[in-house]
Amino acid sequence: MNRFLVLGLLFTFSTFSSLAGPEKMIGTWKWNKGATVAHLKIHTRLTKAQIEKISSVLEKQVLVIDTETISLTLGDEKYTSNYKVLSETGNKITFEAQDPQTKKPMKVTYEFDASGKGFWVALDKIEGFKERWDKVPAN
């Protein structure tokens, strides 16, 4: 996987996040490697090597959402964008934020679990691809 594809995946997965309502999405979220890898092994046609590459690059992602911006940090790289909530339906919320590479608006839907402590994000470009994020408890 080339670096731009990985960065595109990275930001696509993480440019949006939420629970069910803007107030519930505020906070810090960490990528859940175990849940994501388990899902990818079952639901995608990705090879073991592709899954390992994705997980090694993305496992240290942290997403921070405040009332106006969403920021993704991976190693020394950080992307920040204003966002807006386009829709909320049940446990799903759709965001729009700026793609860090194209600078164009992009949309992603997040699906929260019943606990409200985590969500899944699907990537339409890879059939069956979903990524898990968990909320980091406030200190």
Beta strands, then each sheet from edge to edge (+ up, - down):
strand 1: 27-31
strand 2: 62-65
strand 3: 69-74
strand 4: 77-89
strand 5: 92-98
strand 6: 105-112
strand 7: 118-122
strand 8: 130-135
sheet 1: 1+ 2- 3+ 4- 5+ 6- 7+ 8- 1+
end
